[in-house]
Amino acid sequence: MIIYNVTCNIPETIESEWVHWMKHTHIPEVIATEKFTGFKMLKLLTGVEDNEGVNYAIQYYCNSLSDFESYNQDFAPALKQKTFERYGEQVLAFRTLLEEV
């Protein structure tokens, strides 16, 4: 299994609106690409030094690296752009690709 992990830092002032948007708009759009078999949205409870705001990790699960590559090429640019148009630089994202062992 391949896990596409997106860790986001969000200002506390927009946290509840961002969480709602993620759960009801963005994540459903990602899942609708049919490249992922599921997801989890997690809130980080440990603090990060010199880090303001709150942090979330969204983990999307896919069966193969080719499914992820297809998502990344065919769908990710437009979805990232929609997020940027909505939040600009308020939301910082760090993306990693993991393989279950």
Secondary structure as the mmCIF struct_conf table of DSSP 4:
data_model
#
loop_
_struct_conf.conf_type_id
_struct_conf.id
_struct_conf.beg_label_comp_id
_struct_conf.beg_label_asym_id
_struct_conf.beg_label_seq_id
_struct_conf.end_label_comp_id
_struct_conf.end_label_asym_id
_struct_conf.end_label_seq_id
STRN STRN1 ILE A 2 ILE A 10
HELX_RH_3T_P HELX_RH_3T_P1 GLU A 12 ILE A 14
HELX_RH_AL_P HELX_RH_AL_P1 GLU A 15 TRP A 21
HELX_RH_PI_P HELX_RH_PI_P1 MET A 22 HIS A 26
HELX_RH_AL_P HELX_RH_AL_P2 ILE A 27 ILE A 31
TURN_TY1_P TURN_TY1_P1 ALA A 32 THR A 33
BEND BEND1 GLU A 34 GLU A 34
BEND BEND2 THR A 37 THR A 37
STRN STRN2 GLY A 38 LYS A 43
BEND BEND3 THR A 46 THR A 46
TURN_TY1_P TURN_TY1_P2 GLU A 49 ASP A 50
BEND BEND4 GLY A 53 GLY A 53
STRN STRN3 VAL A 54 CYS A 62
BEND BEND5 ASN A 63 ASN A 63
HELX_RH_AL_P HELX_RH_AL_P3 LEU A 65 ASP A 74
TURN_TY1_P TURN_TY1_P3 PHE A 75 PHE A 75
HELX_RH_AL_P HELX_RH_AL_P4 ALA A 76 TYR A 87
HELX_RH_3T_P HELX_RH_3T_P2 GLY A 88 GLN A 90
BEND BEND6 VAL A 91 VAL A 91
STRN STRN4 LEU A 92 GLU A 99
#
